[in-house]
């Protein structure tokens, strides 16, 4: 009996130096890790299941980006529409996705 393939531990693409809201992927995908490189001020960031920079609310939010310098594991969270990342004030992020 053949053994199943193990899932990859991270995404296939990395987007560096995200300092403003950005459409990371404009179609369905998966978010693996968001690394906070610069923590910024007291505002938290967010990750949305969206393909637009406008109209994002708690209804399509899939995660919070804490204001601390460390990686946040999203466990290959699937998105149906796309991936939008909105850093908190002063944050610099790196996003691993597929």
QUIQUIMO-V829072 format. One line per field, one symbol per residue. phi: phi as a letter, one per 30 degrees, with the letter a starting at -180 (. if undefined). Layout:
BEGIN
phi->???
END
This chain:
BEGIN
phi->.ddddddddbdcbbcchdcbebddbcbeabccbccddbdicdddcbbbdabbdcidbedbdcaccdcbdadcdchhedbcclbccbddeidbbbbcab
END
